[in-house]
Amino acid sequence: MALSGIAIYKLLPKTNCKDCGFPTCLAFAMKLSQQGIKLSACPHVSEESKQALDASARPPIQLVTVGTGERAFSVGNEVVMFRHEKTFYNPTALAVRVKTSQSREAIAATVAAVDAYSVERVGIHMRLNAIAIDDAKGDPAAFASCVEQVSSITKMPLILISKDPRVMEAGLSKVAGRRSLIYAANSENVAQMAALAAKHGSPLAVQGDGLSQVAEVVEQANKAGVEELVLDPGARGFGNTLNTFTQIRRLALKSKERLVGYPVIAFPGEGSISPEEEALLASQLVIKYAGIVVLDHFAPHHAYPMLTLRQNIYTDPQKPIQVEPGVYPIRDPGRDSPVLVTTNFSLTYFSVAGEVDGSGMPAWLVICDTDGLSVLTSWAAGKFDGAKIAKTVTTHEVGSRVDHRFLLIPGHVAVLSGEIEEELPGWSVLVGPREGIDIPGYLKNVWTARLQGAKK
């Protein structure tokens, strides 16, 4: 049974050394009691205390890391059933599968396309995470050759799929030290697969027909010394995966069932009849509650919405995505360019910046620190007012960048006009459009006319 924060604190060194990243041992103990951090973060805890703290040290869903270097990803370590309760931490990893039955040219094309695919949204670069290599021939030499080919093309983590230990050993020999995920151990091969996982320092997927069988294989793998596990309970399709994965999450978090307290891997292509249906099922799995999703098809128009959904689900609901406050030049603005003001909510910034850039007119974009809130929300919360806007304009010396003294504010906060002019003597406030889509027309017509009028 998990210990309370105070009970954990009594077993810690109580030195407040901060080596764990927390200001005090009590703060560390409280975080550990919530199972949001590993006990290993404290370098000074005694062996005796480690044993006593075992129940609280292990997160309800084990953290599993696949791959090495910049492209490595981690899954698991989640502590809530629903995102709004706190947040989800480690985004679902998206992988694309190739098979040894495919031609080398087809494999190379798929891997290169997946590796190169990257999209940017609200300042965040989103990519797929892994390549899965499926042994479709049962031939160790063919599998090893395919693994060698893929590993030479990409640095992405690999998922090696074969239930034959001989084939798996051949593949692992070509990617030593890369921490590839081994898929999969079952009731028949768990001893051999666990030995391979221990030998190569790789995480191991456990496959079974239902939770009871999976739990039995997990127990055997644990006895063999393998702790970094991923579960495949055999569920496929929309209803089965939803019910089974939710049950696993609930058992891990609510009942503290250690034998199912691991991330889950899913194969939506095996439970769908078309690439479109696979993409829909994959999206469901991102939400409920897959740690790794292995796709059989890759297409940019399917990948983009999945990546966007994942970004939304794994964004901390209490911490909106935001950009750094400051002055952002768009299209090399000059001294006659307009000065627009908005908030540092990422979606607001990129929407406004995109419209300004699309207008073809250079401009200065002044971003105020509103704790990541949008225009109306921050105004209602008192975080976007005349004083805040004036302070931002003054701090970043906006006046030194332009010859005019016009400040363009969002139409939704027109009420701030007088307040801003009181805070910024000599500046005149222009009320812009309410919607970002209307910015280009405003700049080409209203702003141009206003600037020409001021010069006369």
CORRAGI-V364557 format. One record per residue. OMEGA is omega in whole degrees, 0 to 359 (999 if undefined). D_LAST is the distance of its C-alpha to the last C-alpha in Angstrom with 1 decimal. Layout:
OMEGA/D_LAST
OMEGA/D_LAST
//
This chain:
182/78.8
180/75.5
176/75.5
179/73.3
180/70.7
179/73.0
178/76.0
181/74.1
181/72.9
182/76.5
180/77.2
182/74.3
180/74.6
180/72.5
183/71.0
185/67.3
179/66.8
180/63.6
180/64.8
182/64.5
178/60.8
185/61.3
181/61.2
176/64.7
179/67.9
178/67.6
177/64.1
181/65.6
180/68.6
178/66.5
180/64.5
179/67.8
177/69.3
178/66.4
179/67.3
181/63.8
179/64.9
178/68.0
181/70.6
177/70.4
176/67.1
184/69.3
187/71.0
181/73.4
183/75.1
179/78.9
179/80.9
179/82.7
179/79.5
180/78.2
180/81.2
184/80.8
185/77.1
183/77.5
182/76.8
184/73.5
183/72.4
179/72.3
180/69.4
174/70.5
187/69.0
175/69.8
181/66.9
180/67.4
179/65.5
179/65.7
180/64.8
176/63.7
185/60.7
184/57.0
179/58.0
177/60.7
178/60.3
176/62.0
182/63.1
179/64.9
178/64.8
187/63.4
180/64.4
176/63.2
186/64.0
184/60.6
185/57.1
178/56.0
180/58.9
172/57.4
168/56.2
189/57.6
188/57.6
186/58.6
175/57.0
178/59.4
179/59.9
181/59.5
176/61.8
185/62.6
167/66.2
184/67.7
181/71.5
178/74.0
179/75.0
176/71.7
179/71.3
179/69.9
180/67.0
179/66.1
181/66.3
181/64.1
180/61.5
182/61.4
180/61.3
180/58.6
179/56.4
181/57.0
184/56.4
187/53.1
179/51.7
177/48.9
179/46.0
176/43.2
183/42.3
175/40.1
182/40.5
177/44.3
184/46.2
182/49.1
169/52.2
194/55.7
189/58.3
172/61.6
175/63.8
180/67.2
187/70.0
176/72.8
182/76.3
184/77.2
185/80.2
184/82.2
181/82.4
182/81.7
180/81.0
180/78.5
180/76.7
180/76.6
180/75.2
178/72.4
179/71.5
179/71.4
182/69.2
183/66.7
178/66.6
182/65.8
188/62.7
173/61.1
178/61.1
175/60.7
182/63.6
170/66.5
183/68.7
188/72.1
173/74.0
177/77.8
178/80.7
181/83.0
179/83.3
179/84.3
181/81.2
179/79.0
180/80.5
179/79.9
181/76.2
181/75.7
181/77.3
182/74.3
180/71.7
177/73.4
183/71.2
178/68.4
177/69.5
177/69.6
179/70.4
178/74.0
9/74.6
172/77.1
175/80.1
184/82.4
183/85.8
187/87.5
189/85.6
181/84.1
181/86.3
181/85.4
178/81.6
178/81.5
178/83.2
179/80.6
179/77.8
182/79.4
185/80.1
181/76.6
184/74.7
171/73.2
187/72.3
174/74.7
180/74.1
184/77.0
178/77.8
179/80.2
181/81.0
186/79.8
182/79.1
180/82.8
177/83.3
181/80.0
179/81.0
180/84.4
177/82.8
181/80.3
178/83.3
178/85.0
177/81.9
179/81.5
178/85.1
177/84.5
180/81.8
182/78.7
180/76.1
185/72.9
173/73.5
187/71.6
168/73.2
182/73.7
176/75.7
180/76.0
177/73.8
180/72.0
187/70.0
184/67.6
183/70.1
181/72.4
179/69.7
181/68.0
185/71.2
182/72.6
177/69.5
178/68.9
178/72.5
181/72.3
181/69.2
179/70.9
182/74.1
186/72.4
186/70.2
183/72.3
180/75.8
179/75.2
185/77.3
186/77.2
174/78.5
181/75.5
181/72.9
175/71.2
183/68.2
176/68.8
184/68.4
180/67.9
185/68.2
179/66.3
180/67.2
180/70.8
182/70.1
186/68.0
181/68.4
177/65.2
180/62.2
179/60.1
176/62.7
179/63.0
178/59.3
180/59.7
177/62.7
179/61.0
176/58.2
183/60.8
176/62.4
181/59.2
188/59.1
337/62.9
186/64.0
173/64.4
179/63.9
177/64.1
180/63.5
182/64.9
176/63.4
180/65.3
175/62.2
174/58.9
182/55.8
182/52.2
171/51.5
184/54.3
185/53.6
179/49.9
177/50.6
179/53.6
179/51.6
177/48.8
180/51.5
180/53.2
180/50.0
183/49.5
184/53.1
170/53.3
180/50.2
182/51.1
179/50.2
181/49.8
181/47.3
176/44.4
184/43.1
176/40.1
180/37.8
175/37.1
180/34.2
180/31.4
183/28.2
177/28.7
178/26.6
179/26.5
173/26.0
183/25.1
178/21.7
187/19.3
176/16.7
184/14.1
180/16.9
177/17.4
181/20.0
181/22.7
173/25.5
185/29.0
182/32.7
169/35.2
188/37.5
182/38.0
177/37.8
181/34.5
185/33.1
175/34.4
180/33.3
180/29.7
179/29.7
179/31.3
179/28.8
179/25.8
180/27.7
179/28.6
182/25.0
183/24.6
177/21.4
182/21.8
172/21.5
180/22.9
182/25.6
184/26.7
179/30.3
178/31.9
179/35.7
182/37.1
175/40.6
180/39.9
179/39.2
188/36.8
184/33.8
180/35.6
181/38.9
177/37.3
180/35.3
181/38.6
180/40.4
181/38.1
180/37.1
183/33.5
183/31.9
181/29.1
180/31.2
180/32.0
180/28.4
180/27.3
180/30.2
179/29.5
181/25.9
183/27.1
183/30.3
173/28.7
180/25.9
181/23.2
180/20.6
184/21.8
184/21.0
177/17.3
180/14.2
178/12.7
177/14.9
180/15.3
183/19.0
181/20.3
179/23.8
182/26.5
182/26.6
180/30.2
178/29.3
181/26.4
181/28.6
187/27.7
182/24.0
180/24.8
180/27.4
181/25.1
175/22.4
181/25.4
182/26.7
180/23.4
179/21.7
179/18.0
174/17.8
182/16.6
173/19.0
179/18.3
182/21.5
181/22.4
178/25.2
184/28.8
181/30.3
183/29.6
181/30.0
182/26.8
181/24.6
180/23.9
179/22.7
182/20.5
183/18.9
185/18.4
186/17.0
183/15.8
181/14.6
180/12.8
180/11.0
181/10.3
179/9.0
178/6.7
180/5.4
182/5.6
182/3.8
999/0.0
//
